[in-house]
Amino acid sequence: MFGRSRILSLKNKIQLIENIDRRELMGNLDEHLRLISEATGVEIFERDDQFTLKAGKELNLLEEDFQNQKIQVAGEILEEMMETLIRGENLNSQKVSYIISLKEDGLSYNEGQLGKEVICFTHKGKPLKPKTLGQKSYVDTIRKKDIVFGIGPAGTGKTYIAVAMAINAFKNKEVQKIVLARPAVEAGERLGFLPGDLQEKVDPYLRPLYDALFDVLGRDAAARLKEKEAIEVVPLAYMRGRTLDNSFIILDEAQNTTKEQMKMFLTRMGFGSKVVITGDITQVDLPKGKKSGLIEAEKILKNVRDIGFCYLNDKDVVRHELVKKIINAYDHYYRKHPEEIGE
């Protein structure tokens, strides 16, 4: 970190570091500066290689100590952004919003060393890295534990990261097989009305797993490994009666397993295997009266040694910024109306 010493507190100025792309730092039409101002109430002006920070109109009505605190925070956010660029990372509005949200919680984006963490490389040579501290914790837990539950809302990278970790383990010969499973639960639609045979009926439910595989491995390489049965993408029901040794096994959408299915799945684990279970406990599509196997497993297994639980939240959403706002809006609504959950 550059440290607070870079902020000239008497004049509330920060020196722009040499060789930094100003457009990327400030954003298109100063969008990044606007995000900082909206979050802190601090106005930011750039001139002669310096940023000048001062309290905005609404902030100016508050106590001076509070104004100075907000100016300090805005300055530290700018420093974090400059350091991120110096490390060779790109800046966009999503990343700036994340840096701001961490700083509001007293945390630092750069102290997490996210830019140095590479899970694997895609078939196009692009490095896959955790984009948030929550994702980094998830990656670290998968490396350390044999069974890991990744629980969180849509868009937090639960499945994608698990697939990337599985492919990395396979390439490093840590496992001999990758097994990706999903319960074929009807989320408002009816399986029986879909055209085709059983495999064609369940394939749409497995599509997110295929998408992750194709993105990391490439369509042709993934198809070849699937043909050799080094990779299996199967409905959860196909797991019954099997024992899987030396495998990386992922159960996706685990909130839609029944209690019996979850116990069945967890007992498929063989020697030399690793299991990752992902799910969002706020999106259970089971028939009324059926309890989620993921929710029950969380209660029963939370104190079992060598089983890891990672909880991702709205700050870990890496999709469109609106996804985060939608998740927050639903959470806020259901906190006020808990009786409507599951209706």
N, C-alpha and C positions, 0 to 999 in steps of 0.2 A: 504494500500500500504506500501511497505517497505521503500519507500522514496529514494531520491537521495543520502542520507548519506551512503547507503550501498556501493556505488561505490567509491573506493579509487582513486580519480581523478589523483593523481600524477603518479600512476603506472598503472592506467586503469585496475584494478582488481576487481572481484566480488567473494565473498565467497560463495561456494556451501553450501546450508543449509542442516543440518543433516537429515537423514532418508528420503531423497528424492530419488526416483528411478532414477538413472542416465540414464539408457537406455531409460526410457519414456521421461525424460527431453530432452535428446539430440537427440532422435529418432534413428531408425535403421540406422546403419552406419553414425551416426551424421547428419541425414537428416534435423533435426530441426535447427541445427546450420548453416547448409548450406543455409537454407531458409533465416535466419537472415542476413547472409553474403551477399547473392545475393541482398537483399533489401537495405542494408545500406552501402555495400562496406567495412565492418569491418571484419577483420579476428578474429576468436575466437579459443583459445586454452584452453584445460582443463588439469590441472595437480595439484596434491596435494590439492584436494578439493577447487581449485580456477579456475576461468575463467580469462584468460588474453585477453584483447581486444586491437587490434591495427589497424591502418589504412591499408587497402589493397593497392596494387600497384596503381590502378587508383585513389583511394581516396587520396593517398599520394602526388599526383600531385597538389592537390587543397590547398586552404588556411588553415592554422592551425586551425583557429576558426571553420571552416566548418568541419574539421576532428574531432575536439573535440565534436561538436554537434552530428555528426553521431555516434561516440563512445558512447555518453551519451544515445542516442536513443536505440542503440543495448543493452546497459546495462539495460535499463528500460524494454525492451522486455523480457530479461532473467528473470528479477525480476517478471514480470507479469506471466511468465510461471511457476516459482517456487511457487508463491502464488496460482496459479490455482491448482497445485498438492497438496499443503498443505490443500486446501479446500476440497479435496477428488474428484476433477474432473479428468477425463482422458485427456491426451494430444495426439493429432494426428496431422498429417501434415495440415489437413484442419483447425483445431482450431488454430494452430500456425500461419498459413497464415492470419487468421482473426485477431488475436492479432496484427500482424505486420501491417495490413492495417489500423486498428484503431489507432495505435500509430503514423502512418504516418499522420493521420488527427488530431493528438493532443488529441485523446480520449483514454480511458482506458477500457479494457475488464472487469477487476475486479470491477471497480466502478459501473458497471451496475448490479452487484449482480445476474448475470444470473444463477449461480449454485444453488441459493436458491429458484428460481421461479419454482414451479411445477404446471402444468396445470391440469393433472390427471394422473392416473396410467393405464397402459394397462392391458389386461386380464392376462398377464404373470407377472404382478407386476412391470414392468419397468416404472420408472417415466418419464413423457413427459415434457420437459422443452424447453422454447425458447432458441435457440442456438446463436442468434445474438441480438444486441441492437435494430435493426429494428423489429425483431420478438417480443421482449419484449414490445416495444411500441404498436405493433399491439394487443397483448394480453391485455395490460392495457386499450387500447381504447375500445375493445370489452366489457370489464367489466364495463366501465363507460357510454358508449353510447348505445342507442337502435337501431340505424342503423349505420353500419360501412361499408365503402368501403375499401377493401384491394387490392391495385393496384401494380403490379410488375411483373417481368419476371418469367419464368419457374424456378422451383427448389427453390423458396424462402419460401415454406411451407404455402402459403396462404390458400389453401384448407384444408390441414392436420390440421393446427392449429385451423381453424374454426370448423372442425368436432370434434376435441378434446374438444374445449370449449363448443360445443353443448352437447356432452356426459356428461361433467362435470356438466353442468346446469341441465340436465335431472336427473342425479344421486342425485343431491342435491335438487331435487323436485322444482327447480326454474321454470321449464317448464314441461308441460305434454306430449309434442310431439316434435319430431325432423323432419323437412321437408328439404330434400336435392333436389335441382332442378338444371337442366342444359338445355340449349337450344340444341336441336338435329340438329346442323348445320353441313352441309357436308363439311369437310375440305379436299376437293379434291376427295372425294369418293361420291357415289350415294346411298342414303338410299334405293331406290326402288330396287336395284339389290341385296341387302342383303337377305339371306333366312329367312323364318319364318314369324310369325305374327307381328303386330305392336310393341308389347312389346319386342319381340326378336330382332327386328330391332333397337330399341332405346337403348337396354341394353348395347351394346358396348360403347355408348356415356356416359353412367352413370357409367361405370366400375371404373374410378378413385375415385368416391364417395364410391362405395362398398369397394374398396381396403382400404380406410382410415377407414371405419367402422369396417371391419374385423380385421384390425391391432390393433385397440384400444379395441374393445369389444370382439373380437373373433368371428369366423364364426357362431357358434351355437347360442350364445347370440344375435347376430345381427339378425339372421334369426327368432328367437323367437319374438323379439320386432317388427320386420317387419310384422310378421304374426298377431300380436295383433294390428297393425297399430299405434304403438307408434313411429315407424320410417317409414317415407315414402321416397322413392327415385323415383323421377318422372321427366319426361320431362317438361320443362317450360310451354308448351301448356296446360298441365293438371291443371295449377294453375288458369286459367281464371274462374271468377265467384265465387271464394272461399274467405272466410274471416277466417283467422287463429288466434285464441286467444290462449294465454298461450303456445306459440310454439317458438322454435328456428329454424329459417328459413335461409337456406344458398342457395344462387344462385351462382353457379360456372361457370366459362368461360363466364362471363357477357359481355365481349367485343363482343360476338357473338349474343347479343340481338339486336333487332331493337329498335328504339325510342318508338314505341307503346308497345312492349313487356316489356321494362323496366318500363314504367309508370304503366302498368297493374300489374307487379310484386310488385312494391313498395306500391301499394294501396291494396294489400292483407293483410297487417299487421293489426292484431287485438290487443285487450287489453292484456297486460302482455306478449307481444311477443318481440323477439329480432331478428334483421335481419342482416346478413353479406353477402355482395356482393363481390365476388372476380373476378379478371380478369387481363389480360395482354393486354394493349392497342396497343402493337406492333404486336400482332398476331390475327388480325381480319380476320375471314373467311367468312364474309357476301358477298353476290353477289355484283358485281360492281354497284355503285349507291346507295346502302343502307348504311345509316349512323349508326354507333354503338351507341346503347342506353347507354352504359357505358360512352363513351366519352361525350355524351350530358348531362347525369346526373351529371358528374363531373363539367361541366360548370354551370349548373342550380342550383345545390344544395350545392356548396362548401361553401356558407356563411350561410347556414341554421343551426341554433343552434340545438344541440343535434344530429346532424349527423356528424360522424367522418370519416376523410379520412386518411388512412395510406399508405405511399408510400415505398415499399421495392425496393431494387436495387441489383446490382451484388454482393455487399458485404454480402447480406443476403442469397445468394445461398448456400444450404446445400446438394447439390448433388456432384457428382464427380467434381474435380477441373477443368476439361476440360469444364464443362457446363458454368462456369463463364467466361472462355476464349472465348467460342463460343458467348456468349451474348455480351461481350465487342467487339468482332470482328464485329458482325452484327451492333451494335450501331455505331461503328467507321465508317463502310462502309456507312451506311445510313445518317450519318451526312454529309458525303462528297457528297452523291448522293441522296438527298431528293426526287428528281423527280421520283425515282424508287420505292418508298414506295407504296404498294398496286397494283403494276403491276401484 
